[in-house]
Amino acid sequence: MWAVGLVAVALVVIYYSHLIMKWKNPKIDGVLPPGSMGWPLIGETLQFIAPGRSLDLHPFVKKRMQKHGPIFKTSLVGRPIIVSTDNEINKLNVIGKVHRYIRSITLNHFGVESLKESLLPKIEDLLHTNLSKWATQGPVDIKHVISVMVFNFTASKIFGYDAENSKEKLSDNYTRMMNNFISLPLNIPGTSFHQCMQDREKMLKMLKDTLMERLNDPSKRRGDFLDQAIDDMETEKFLTVDSITQLLFGILFASFESISTILTVTFKFLSENTRVVEELAAEHDAIVRKRENPNSRLTWEEYKSMTFTQMVVNETLRISNNPPGLFRKALKDFQVKGYTVPAGWAVMLVTPAAQLNPETFKDPVTFNPWRWKDLDQVTISKNFMPFGGGTRQCAGAEYSKLVLSTFLHILITRFRFTKVKGGDVSRTPIISFGDGIHIKFTAKLKEFFFLAS
């Protein structure tokens, strides 16, 4: 009997060895990039989510670049992926009908014209109100409070969410999702991934209910982002109840996480660079002194005049690209740099690789806003893509830069701040802050008063 058992074990070993070999060496028409597929099901997920202890490229990407070159294959959460850190490839723009629509509707509500005509004063009020509140609270976890602020504001503009009178604090759902987002994909009760999926479904249901309420009751309409999507269902046939729900979910997720992360990294940099704070103070105090009425609002022209502030924003964006890359899906086989990308495979474009390239940016992880004085426009256009590039540039790029610049203006002219604790930053592979960065705000003695009218 023991011989039969040994034969059975041998057959099982041979069978699974065959599966593993097939997994590691998939057959395709053409040549796959070099790399490892890891183990079946989990691939190289564990290495991908292991924390990197700096703002440099995540070690998962950096080690494979050094070993395999700028294009390599891998597998994450059971999906085969081609990873590109090649700047030439990453700048290629493939834009479809759905993306064109998303870009168009986002620009309608968060683009330059909306910012100039209506959003700038609202953003200024939002930031001043929240900074004033934080100044009365003692040290605050800056990532958390900014996340809540940005989420509530964006949600109010997209579908009329009223955080003060809502029974549920939707920002809590998104915060939990983000905390559990990078985890092993085990969707069973008790796991982080399961909690993430539960929060996601809860949020999607709420958004869908809001959409259905407006579809069924025209009196609920308010002329916002959601209403435009509803109106466009007649002409854009790909717009359905489910696709609009996913669109709302994605825009909320992107705006809340990206802006809060960049501003948190900004506080880390400012707290470690007093010279930067001093030059910012000089620029923003000069803006206020030039006004006939120092209490008047920030204007679009003043925003565009913030030369050094833009250098600070660009340098922060350059270093702190939050996502590990942009994800696409190959709809059919295609060739790139002598390799085949098979249909159905995911493609991860690691755009931060160009922004952290020491051949272009000396000491790339060092925060140095002054480097932007010497960079020419050709170098910038080829190597700086924090919001993507060309026709695929994020439609919320100007909105994000305006929020960052306005935040710095109000912070520098109205408040003092001190980092009380924290400051450790890592990539997992998205940027995380350990126990947080805790900031103490104090309102300056007012030489003038802020007018909210």
N, C-alpha and C positions, 0 to 999 in steps of 0.2 A: 504493500500500500504506500510505503514511503516513497517508492520509485515513481508511482503515479502522481503523488503530491509534488515531487520535484519537477516532473515534466510539466504539470499545471503551472507551477510558479515560473518555470522557464518560459512557457508560452506567454504568460502575462507580461513578464519582463520584456520579451521580444516585441510584443504588441505595443506596449507603451513606449519602448525605445523607438519603434518605427514612427509612432505619432509625434514624439519629440523631434526626431530627425526631420519629419515632414514639416513640422512647425518652424523649426530653425532654418530650413532650406526650402521655402515655397517655390514651386515651379511656375515660371512665367515666360512669356515670349520676350526675351531681352535680358538685360543685365540689371540686377538690383544693386543699389548702393551698398557699400560695406556696412557692417554693423552686426549686432546681435539681436535676436528676437526674444531672448530670455526664456522664461518657462511658459508652457501653455497656460492660458487663462490670465495669469498675472503679468506675464511678460517681464518687463524691467520696471514695473510700477514702484516697487519698494525703493529702488535707487532714485527714481524720479521724485518721490515725495520726501526723501531724506533731506533734512535742512542743510542749506549752505550758509555759513556764518558771516556773510558779507553781502554787499549790494552788487558785487561782481556777478557775471554770468553764473547761473547755477552750475555746481560741479558736474551734474549729470550731463549737461551740454558741453561744458568746457573740456572734460576728459575725453569725450567721444570725438570732439573736434580735433583734438591733438592726436588721437589714435587713428581715426578714419578719414579725417578731412572735413570740409565744410558741408558735405551731404552724407547722411547715413540713415540706416534703417533701424527701427526698434519696434517694440510693442508695448502699449500702455493700456491697462485695464482690458486686456484681451483684444485690442484692436491694433492691426499692423499700421505703422506710421513711417512716413519718410520725413526726416527732419532736415531743414535747410538753414544754415547760417550764412549762405552765400548771398551777399548784398545784391548782386545782379539779379538773381532769381527772386529774391524777396521783394524787389521793386516792381515785378511784373504785376499788372492789374488785370484781373478777370472779373468783370462786373456783369451781373445778371439783372433781370427785370425786378426781382424781389429786392435786391440791394439798392437799385436805383430808387425804388419807391420809398424804402426806409430812409434813405438819405434825403429825399425830397421832403417828406413829411417832417422829419426832424429839423431840417433847416427852416421850414415854415414857422416852427414854434421856438427854436433855440438858435437860429442863425443870426447873422450880423444885423439884419433889419429889425428883427424882434428885440435883440439886445439893445440896439440904439433907441428904438421907439418906446419900449415899455419895460424890459426886464432889468436894465441897469439900476434904476432907482429901487426896484423891489429887492434886488440882490444886495444893494447897499444897506437898505433897512434890515434885511434878514441878518446880515453879518454883524451890524452894529448892535442889534437887539441881543443876539446870542453872545457876543463877546462881553457885553455889559452884564448879562446874566452870569456868565462863567466867572466874572470878576468878583461876584458876591458869594461864590461857592467854595472857595479854597481850591486846592489843586484838583484838576480834572484830567481824566484819561482822554487825551486830545483826540485819539483815533475814534473812540466811542462817541464823544459828543459831536464831532464833525460829521460822522456817519449818520447820526440821527437827524441832524440839521439838514444835510443835503438830501437825504431820503425824503423827509417830510416836504421839503420845498419842491423837489422834482415831482413827487407824487401829486402834490396839489396842482401843479401846472399840467400834468398829464391827464388826470382823471378826477380832479376836484377833491382829493383826499384831505380831510380836516383832522389833523393829528390831535388837536386839543379836545375835540368832541367825539372822537372815535372810541368805540368800546375796546378795540384791539390796537395795540401798538405794533403796527406792521413792520417798523424798523427792527423790532426785536426778532421777527422771523428772518429777515435778511441777515442780521448779524449772526444768528445761530447757523444759518445756511453757510455763510462765509467761513465761520470757524470750523465747520465740519466738511467743507467742500473738498479739501485735499485729504482723502482718506481711502483706505482700501474699499473697493466697491462690493462690500458684503451687505446686501440689502436684507438684513435679518434684524429683528428687534434687539435693541441693546447696543447696536453698533453706531458709530458716528455717521456712517453713510446712510443708514436707515433713518436717523433723525433728520439728516439733510433732505432726504427724499420726502419725508413727512411734512417738513416745513415748506418745501417747494410745492407739493400738492395743495397744501392749505392756502398758499398765496395765489396759486393759479385759480383755485375755486373762487376766491374772493374777487379776483379780477374778472373772471367770467361772469359772476353774479352781477357785478357792476355794469358790465357790458350788456347783459340781457335786460337789466332794469331800464337802461336807456333805450334799447331797441323796442321795448314794450311800452314805454311811457315817454313820449316826446317832451313832456313838461320837464323832464330831468335833464334835458340837453343844456349845455353851457358854452358851446363853441370852442372847446378845447381840443387837445390832441386826440383824445378818444372819439370825440364827435366827428372830427375830420376822417378818421379811419372808418367810422360807421358810414359816413356819406360816400366814401370812396369804394365801398363794397359793391356799388352798382356798376362801376366801371373797371375796377381791378378785380378780376375774377378769382385770383389767388387769395384774396382776403376773405377769410371765413371767421366764424366765432373763435375757433381754436387758434388760428394763426394770429389774430389780433391780440388774443390773450397772451400768446407767447411773445409777441412784439412788445407789449407793455411790460411784461416780466423782464425781458432782456434789457430794455432801456433803463429801467429802474436799477437793475443789478449793476450795469456798467457804470452809470453815473455815480451812484452812491459809493461804490468801492473805489473807483479810480480817483475821484477828487479827494476823498477822505485819506487815502493812502499817500497821495502826493503832498497834501498839506501836512500830514504827520511827519513825513520825511523832511519837509521844509523846516519844521520846528527843530528837528534833530540838527540839521545843518546850521540854522541860525544860532542855536544855543551853543554851538561849538566854534562860531566864527563871528566875533564881535565886530571885526572890521566890515563885514558884509552888512551887519545891522546899522553901523554908523553911516555907511554910504546910502543905504536905503532911507535912513532918517533924513539925510541931507536932500535927497531927491523929493521925498514926499512933503517935507516941510516947505520946500521951495514952491511946490504946487499950491499949497494952502496960502502962502504969502502973496502969490500972484493974483489971487481972487479979489474982486472988489468987496465981496462979502465972504469972510472966512467960513461962515456957516453954510454956504451954498453947497449944493450937491456935487458929487463927482460927475464930470462930463465925459462924453466919449472922446473929446479932444485931449483931455487930461490923461485919460487911460492910455491913449495912443502915444502920449509924450513920455511915458515911463520907461526910459531907455535902460537904466540899470535894473529896474524891476523885471523887465523882460529877460535880461541876461540871467537873473536869479531863477526865474521861472523855467527858462530853457535848460539851464544847468541841472535843475532838480528833475525835470522831465527826462533829460538825457540819462541820468544815473538810475532813476527810480521807475523805469518801465515796470509796471506791476505784473502783467501776465507774462508767462514764459515765451509766448509767441502767438501768432494768429493761426487759427485752425481752418483748414479747407478740406474738401472731399473731392477726390478724383472721380469724375463721372465717367471717364473712359481712359484707356491707356494713353499715356503721352510720354514723350522723350524730353529729358533735360540733362544737359552736360554729359551726354553719353550713357545715362542711366534711364531705365524705364520705371515710371510710376504707374503701378497697376490700377485699373478701375476698382473703385470701392475702398481703396486705401485712403487713410487720412494723410494730410500734409500739414506739418507744423512749420511755419515760417518764423524763425527766431530773429525778428527785427531788432531786438536789443543788441545783437552781436555787433552790428555796425556802430552803435552808439558807445560801446565799451571797447572798441578796437584801439589798442595803444598806438597803432601806427597812424591813426587819425587824431586821437585825443590823448595827449601825453598824460600819464598817470590817470587813467580813465575813471577810477573810483574816487579820486580826490575831487571834492567840491570846490570848484574854482570858477565863479561867474565871469571873471575878467577874461577868461580864455575866449569868450565870444567876441571880444574886440578884434581879435586877429583872424577869425574864421571868415573866409569868403563865402559868398552865396552858393557857389558851385559845390564846395565841400559840404555846406549845410544841407543843401537839397539832396545830395547823394547819400548822406550818412546820418541825418537826423530825421527820424520818422516816428515820434512818440504817438502820433495819432494815425499811423499808416501813411500812405502816400497817394498822390494823384487823385484819380476818380474814386479811389477806395479810402480816402482820408475820412476819418471819423467826422460825421456831421456836427458833433458836439465839441469840436476842437476849440473854436473861438469862445464858446460858452465856458469851457473849462478854464481857458487862459484868463478870461475876464473875471471869473470867480476867484482864481488864485491871486490875480493882481489887485482886485478890490479888497480882498481879505488882507493883503499886505499893507495896503494904503490905510485902512482903518486901524489895523493892529499897530502900525508904527506911529501914526499921528495921535491916537487916542489912548493907547494902553502901554503898559510895561509888562514884560513876561519873564518868568524864570523857570527853567527846567528843575523840577524838584527831585525826580528820580526817573529811571529808565533811560532808554536810548539804544539798547541792543536791537539790532535789525538783522533779520535772516531771510533767506528765500526757501520756500517749502513746496513748490518752486515760486509761488506768489510771495510777495513781501509780507512778513509778519513781524510783530514787535514784542514778542515775549510777554512780559508783564505790563506792557504799555509804556507810553511816554507821558508823564504826568507834568502838567504845566500850571503854574500859578500866575493868574492875571491880576493886574492892578490898574484901575482907571487913572489916567494922568490928571493932574490938577487942570481944570478946564480954562484955557484962555479964550475959548469960544464954545458955544453950545451947539450940539447936533440937532438939526431940525428934521423931524420925520415927516413933515408935511410936504 
